[in-house]
Amino acid sequence: MLLLVCVLLKVRLVDAAFVWTEPHSKRLKVKLTIQKEVMNGAILQQVFVVDYVVQPQMCGDCHRVEAKDFWKTVVQVRQKTLHKKTFYYLEQLILKYGMHQNTLRIKEIHDGLDFYYSSKQHAQKMVEFLQCTVPCRYKASQRLISQDIHSNTYNYKSTFSVEIVPICKDNVVCLSPKLAQSLGNMNQICVCIRVTSAIHLIDPNTLQVADIDGSTFWSQPFNSLCHPKQLEEFIVMDCSIVRDLKRSAGAGMISKKHTLGEVWVQKTSEMNTDKQYFCRTHLGHLLNPGDLVLGFDLANCNLNDEHVNKMNSDRVPDVVLIKKSYDRTKRQRRRNWKLKELPRERENMDTDDERQYQDFLEDLEEDEAIRKNVNVYRDSTIPVESDTDDEGAPRISLAEMLEDLHISQDATGEEGDSMMT
């Protein structure tokens, strides 16, 4: 700009230097020395100070972001379940891969999340990410907001409705006979051991495992038989390992991480009676007489499912055991790690969210396969203890934890110090 002024005035800039001003005053002072040749070869020199004032100003895109209600595309993620385990897992994947960086805002509602974008391309990228991480399907729609017939321009608002399969970890499901046969002649009653890019099922009677992707589920859908709040506590009376299991023709893959066991259990609420239940379970490597275990009582439960109603009663187990029970208070007190959360707006949240979040944290401790996809951070406020406790509850080792990085502090000095080069 100074050069432009010199050219217009036809003067020569000899010297330019900054004059010291107060920090953060938003003012700049520049001392200029200019020369100009006047008549008969005489040179006139003048020194003066130019004041600049910094005026803050927002660009058009920033104005729209600050308006809060401006958006062009929204991705509505929904799951018709009563537990948010899949959403908690999805939240960690979004944080790990930075898929939330282009969002204008994130709004949490009762049955899902809404992601707002200023660009349709960013929303499409999020939808593609969801399709790769969780089994889901989506529908796209758009609404005309305004148009200009003279310039032939149109302004649309687009909506992507993403529906995640209504199955969560630890759900008991009943497959259709056709689907069970296509998966290697599995029993129809199965347990969901995890949900990642596919639904991972295990047959508690044979340890046979199978993965169901989103397209297979939507073509042959099935539902969860029991609500998570219907989990009951049982005490193990006797447990024996099944060594030699005869496999049927065409059987599929067998899980190597589980052990098949035959268990006699009794409800802790019926300890004053002699009523016991017999079942097979995939938790044979974890259970011993006297242990507490959570499971579903199918014998005394009203199952409203079309596939169960068509099954022979002999093939429906009385009890399906889900996981071993530990002291939650002690586990929470000794948990020396934490997770990050998405910056989102919350409204009309249930009081049951904290219990569901603790369930998800326990699942991370118990399942290494899910934990590999999640960034776990060391909690410096909790002292370091041994990786195992007296009860044998699974814990996350220090080697799997990351150090939480704070931008305000670095290795060059205290908070606010200038960075060394």
C-alpha positions in Angstrom: 0.0 0.0 0.0 2.9 2.4 0.8 4.4 1.7 -2.6 1.1 2.5 -4.3 1.0 5.9 -2.4 4.5 6.7 -3.4 3.8 6.0 -7.1 0.7 8.1 -7.1 2.5 11.0 -5.4 5.7 10.5 -7.5 7.9 10.5 -4.4 10.7 8.2 -3.3 10.4 6.2 -0.1 13.7 6.5 1.7 13.0 4.8 5.0 10.1 3.1 6.9 10.1 1.8 10.5 7.6 0.7 13.1 7.0 2.9 16.1 6.4 1.0 19.4 2.7 0.9 20.5 1.0 -0.8 23.4 0.4 -4.5 23.0 -3.1 -5.5 22.0 -4.0 -1.9 21.3 -5.0 -2.8 17.7 -3.0 0.2 16.5 0.1 0.3 14.3 2.3 3.3 13.8 4.8 3.5 10.9 7.4 6.2 10.6 8.0 7.1 6.9 10.7 9.2 5.3 10.0 10.4 1.7 11.9 12.5 -0.8 10.9 14.5 -3.9 12.9 16.5 -6.4 11.6 20.0 -6.7 12.8 22.8 -9.1 16.4 23.3 -10.0 17.4 19.9 -8.6 16.6 20.7 -5.1 15.4 17.7 -3.0 12.7 18.0 -0.4 12.5 15.5 2.4 9.7 14.9 4.9 9.3 12.6 7.9 5.8 11.7 9.2 4.0 9.0 11.1 1.1 7.0 9.7 -1.5 5.4 12.1 -3.2 2.2 11.2 -6.2 0.9 13.2 -7.1 -2.8 13.1 -10.8 -3.3 12.6 -12.2 -6.8 13.2 -14.5 -8.0 10.5 -16.2 -11.4 9.8 -16.4 -13.0 6.4 -19.7 -14.2 5.1 -19.2 -17.8 6.1 -18.3 -16.9 9.7 -21.5 -14.8 9.9 -23.5 -17.8 8.9 -21.8 -20.0 11.4 -22.4 -17.5 14.2 -26.1 -17.3 13.3 -26.4 -20.9 14.6 -29.5 -21.6 12.6 -27.8 -21.5 9.3 -27.3 -24.9 7.6 -27.6 -26.4 4.2 -27.5 -30.1 4.9 -28.3 -32.2 8.0 -27.4 -35.8 8.7 -30.0 -37.4 11.0 -28.6 -40.6 12.6 -31.2 -42.8 14.4 -31.4 -46.2 16.1 -34.6 -47.6 17.3 -33.3 -49.1 20.5 -33.5 -48.4 24.3 -29.7 -48.5 24.8 -27.1 -46.1 23.4 -24.1 -48.5 23.3 -23.8 -48.2 19.5 -24.0 -44.4 19.7 -21.2 -44.2 22.3 -19.0 -46.4 20.1 -19.8 -44.3 17.1 -19.0 -41.1 19.0 -15.5 -42.4 19.7 -14.9 -43.4 16.1 -16.0 -39.9 14.9 -13.5 -38.3 17.4 -10.7 -40.6 16.4 -10.9 -39.9 12.7 -11.9 -36.2 13.1 -15.2 -36.5 11.2 -16.8 -33.8 13.4 -14.5 -31.0 12.2 -16.7 -29.7 9.4 -19.9 -29.7 11.4 -21.7 -26.4 12.2 -23.2 -28.0 15.3 -24.2 -31.4 16.7 -27.5 -31.8 18.4 -28.4 -34.8 20.6 -32.0 -35.9 20.8 -33.8 -38.8 22.4 -33.1 -41.5 19.8 -30.1 -40.2 17.9 -27.8 -37.3 16.7 -28.2 -34.5 14.2 -25.1 -33.2 12.3 -25.5 -29.9 10.6 -23.3 -28.8 7.7 -22.9 -25.8 5.4 -21.9 -28.0 2.5 -23.6 -31.1 1.0 -20.3 -32.6 0.2 -19.3 -32.7 3.9 -22.6 -34.4 4.7 -22.1 -37.0 2.1 -18.6 -37.7 3.5 -20.2 -38.3 6.9 -22.8 -40.7 5.4 -20.1 -42.7 3.7 -18.1 -42.9 7.0 -21.2 -44.2 8.8 -21.7 -46.8 6.2 -18.2 -48.1 6.7 -18.3 -48.1 10.5 -21.8 -49.3 11.5 -24.4 -51.4 9.6 -27.0 -48.9 8.4 -29.1 -47.6 5.6 -30.0 -44.1 4.5 -32.5 -42.0 2.5 -31.8 -38.6 1.0 -34.2 -35.8 0.4 -34.1 -32.1 -0.4 -36.4 -29.1 -0.1 -36.4 -26.0 -2.3 -35.8 -22.8 -0.2 -35.5 -20.1 -2.9 -34.8 -19.6 -6.6 -33.8 -16.9 -9.0 -35.4 -17.4 -12.4 -33.2 -14.7 -13.9 -29.9 -16.3 -13.0 -31.3 -19.8 -13.0 -29.9 -20.4 -9.4 -31.7 -22.6 -6.8 -31.1 -22.9 -3.0 -31.9 -26.3 -1.5 -31.7 -27.7 2.0 -30.8 -31.5 2.0 -31.5 -34.1 4.6 -29.8 -37.5 5.0 -31.8 -39.9 7.2 -29.4 -42.7 8.5 -30.9 -45.6 10.3 -28.7 -48.0 12.3 -29.7 -51.6 12.8 -31.8 -51.9 16.0 -29.4 -54.4 17.6 -26.9 -53.6 20.4 -24.3 -55.5 22.2 -25.6 -58.1 24.7 -29.0 -58.4 22.9 -30.6 -61.8 22.6 -32.0 -62.3 19.1 -34.0 -64.9 17.2 -33.0 -65.5 13.6 -35.3 -66.7 10.9 -34.8 -70.4 10.0 -33.6 -69.4 6.5 -31.0 -67.0 7.9 -29.8 -69.4 10.6 -29.3 -72.1 7.9 -27.4 -69.8 5.6 -25.0 -68.9 8.5 -23.9 -72.5 8.9 -27.0 -74.2 10.6 -26.8 -72.0 13.7 -29.4 -72.2 16.4 -32.0 -69.4 16.0 -31.4 -68.1 19.5 -28.1 -66.1 19.5 -26.3 -63.4 21.5 -24.9 -60.3 20.0 -21.3 -60.0 21.3 -20.5 -56.7 19.5 -21.6 -54.3 16.8 -19.0 -52.8 14.5 -19.3 -52.6 10.7 -21.3 -55.8 11.1 -23.4 -57.6 13.7 -21.3 -60.2 15.4 -23.4 -63.1 16.8 -22.5 -66.2 18.8 -24.6 -69.3 19.4 -24.4 -70.0 23.2 -25.1 -73.7 22.6 -22.3 -74.4 20.1 -20.0 -71.4 20.2 -20.6 -70.9 16.5 -20.1 -67.3 15.4 -21.3 -65.4 12.4 -21.2 -61.8 11.0 -24.2 -60.2 9.5 -23.8 -57.0 7.4 -26.3 -54.3 7.0 -27.7 -55.5 3.6 -28.3 -59.0 5.0 -30.1 -57.6 8.0 -32.4 -55.4 6.1 -33.3 -58.2 3.7 -34.0 -60.7 6.6 -34.6 -58.5 9.7 -34.8 -59.7 13.3 -35.4 -58.0 16.6 -34.1 -58.2 20.1 -36.1 -60.5 22.4 -35.5 -58.7 25.7 -35.1 -55.2 27.0 -31.7 -54.4 28.7 -33.6 -53.6 31.9 -34.9 -57.2 31.9 -31.4 -58.5 32.8 -31.6 -60.5 36.0 -28.8 -61.5 38.3 -28.1 -65.2 38.8 -25.7 -67.1 41.0 -23.7 -70.0 39.5 -24.4 -73.2 41.5 -22.4 -75.5 39.3 -20.4 -75.2 36.1 -18.8 -77.9 33.9 -16.8 -77.5 30.7 -18.1 -79.2 27.5 -15.0 -80.9 26.0 -16.2 -82.9 23.1 -19.0 -81.2 21.1 -20.4 -83.0 18.1 -20.8 -80.5 15.2 -23.5 -80.9 12.6 -22.8 -81.0 8.9 -22.2 -77.6 7.4 -21.4 -75.9 10.7 -19.7 -72.6 10.5 -16.7 -71.0 12.4 -16.3 -71.7 16.1 -15.1 -69.0 18.5 -11.6 -69.5 20.0 -12.1 -66.8 22.7 -15.0 -68.5 24.4 -15.4 -71.8 26.2 -18.6 -73.8 26.1 -20.0 -74.7 29.5 -23.1 -76.3 31.1 -24.3 -74.3 34.1 -26.8 -74.6 36.8 -27.9 -71.2 38.0 -30.4 -69.7 40.5 -31.8 -66.2 40.7 -30.5 -64.2 43.5 -34.1 -63.0 44.1 -35.2 -66.7 44.6 -32.5 -67.8 47.0 -35.2 -68.9 49.5 -36.5 -71.4 47.0 -34.9 -74.5 45.4 -35.7 -73.5 41.9 -32.7 -73.7 39.5 -32.2 -73.4 35.8 -30.0 -75.3 33.5 -28.4 -73.8 30.4 -25.4 -73.8 28.1 -23.3 -70.7 27.9 -20.3 -69.3 26.0 -18.9 -68.0 29.3 -17.5 -71.3 30.5 -14.0 -69.8 30.8 -15.2 -67.1 33.2 -17.7 -68.8 35.5 -17.1 -70.7 38.7 -19.5 -71.8 41.4 -20.6 -68.8 43.5 -20.0 -66.2 40.8 -22.7 -63.7 39.9 -23.8 -63.5 36.3 -26.4 -61.5 34.3 -28.8 -63.1 32.0 -32.3 -63.2 30.5 -35.0 -65.5 31.9 -36.8 -66.6 28.7 -38.8 -69.3 30.6 -40.9 -66.7 32.5 -40.8 -64.0 29.9 -43.5 -63.1 27.4 -41.8 -63.3 24.1 -43.7 -61.5 21.3 -41.6 -62.5 18.3 -42.8 -64.2 15.1 -39.8 -66.5 14.8 -39.9 -67.6 18.5 -43.6 -68.4 18.2 -42.9 -70.9 15.4 -40.0 -72.6 17.2 -40.4 -75.8 19.2 -40.4 -75.1 22.9 -37.6 -77.6 23.4 -35.2 -75.5 21.3 -35.9 -72.3 23.4 -33.5 -72.2 26.4 -34.8 -71.3 29.8 -32.0 -68.9 30.5 -29.5 -67.1 28.3 -26.4 -65.8 30.2 -24.9 -62.6 28.9 -21.9 -61.6 31.1 -20.3 -62.0 34.4 -21.3 -59.5 37.1 -18.7 -57.5 39.0 -18.9 -54.8 41.7 -19.6 -51.7 39.6 -18.8 -49.2 42.3 -15.3 -50.7 42.8 -14.7 -50.8 39.0 -15.7 -47.2 38.6 -13.5 -46.0 41.5 -10.4 -47.8 40.2 -10.9 -46.8 36.5 -7.8 -44.8 35.7 -8.7 -43.8 32.1 -11.2 -41.6 30.4 -12.8 -40.9 27.0 -13.4 -37.7 25.1 -16.8 -36.5 24.1 -18.3 -34.7 21.1 -19.2 -31.0 21.7 -23.0 -31.3 21.2 -26.2 -29.8 22.4 -28.3 -31.9 24.8 -32.0 -31.6 25.5 -34.6 -33.8 27.0 -32.0 -36.4 28.2 -33.0 -39.4 30.2 -31.7 -40.0 33.7 -30.7 -43.5 32.6 -27.9 -42.1 30.4 -25.2 -42.3 33.0 -25.9 -46.0 33.7 -25.8 -46.7 30.0 -22.5 -44.9 29.6 -21.0 -46.9 32.5 -22.2 -50.1 30.6 -20.3 -48.9 27.6 -17.1 -48.3 29.6 -17.3 -51.8 31.1 -17.7 -53.2 27.6 -14.5 -51.5 26.5 -12.7 -53.1 29.5 -14.0 -56.5 28.6 -13.7 -56.5 24.8 -10.3 -55.9 23.3 -11.7 -56.0 19.7 -13.8 -52.9 20.3 -11.1 -51.2 22.3 -8.7 -51.2 19.4 -10.9 -48.7 17.5 -11.2 -46.3 20.5 -8.7 -43.7 21.8 -8.4 -44.3 25.5 -6.7 -41.5 27.5 -4.9 -41.7 30.8 -6.7 -40.0 33.7 -4.0 -38.3 35.7 -6.4 -37.7 38.7 -6.6 -41.5 39.4 -3.5 -43.1 40.9 -1.9 -46.0 39.0 -2.6 -49.5 40.4 -2.1 -53.0 39.3 -3.9 -54.1 36.1 -5.9 -56.7 38.0 -7.9 -56.7 41.2 -9.0 -59.3 43.7 -12.2 -60.0 41.8 -10.5 -60.5 38.5 -12.5 -57.8 36.8 -11.0 -56.9 33.4 -9.1 -53.6 33.2 -7.3 -51.6 30.5 -3.5 -51.7 30.7 -1.4 -48.6 30.8 0.2 -49.6 27.5 -3.2 -49.1 25.7 -3.7 -45.6 27.1 -2.8 -42.3 25.4 -1.6 -39.1 27.1 -4.1 -36.3 26.8 -2.6 -33.4 24.9 -3.4 -29.9 26.1 -2.6 -27.2 23.6 -2.3 -24.5 26.3 0.7 -26.4 27.8 3.8 -27.7 26.1 7.2 -29.0 26.8 8.8 -25.6 26.2 7.5 -24.0 29.4 4.5 -23.0 31.5 1.1 -22.1 30.2 1.2 -19.0 27.9 5.0 -19.2 27.3 6.2 -18.6 23.8 7.2 -21.7 21.9 11.0 -22.3 21.4 12.3 -23.0 17.9 
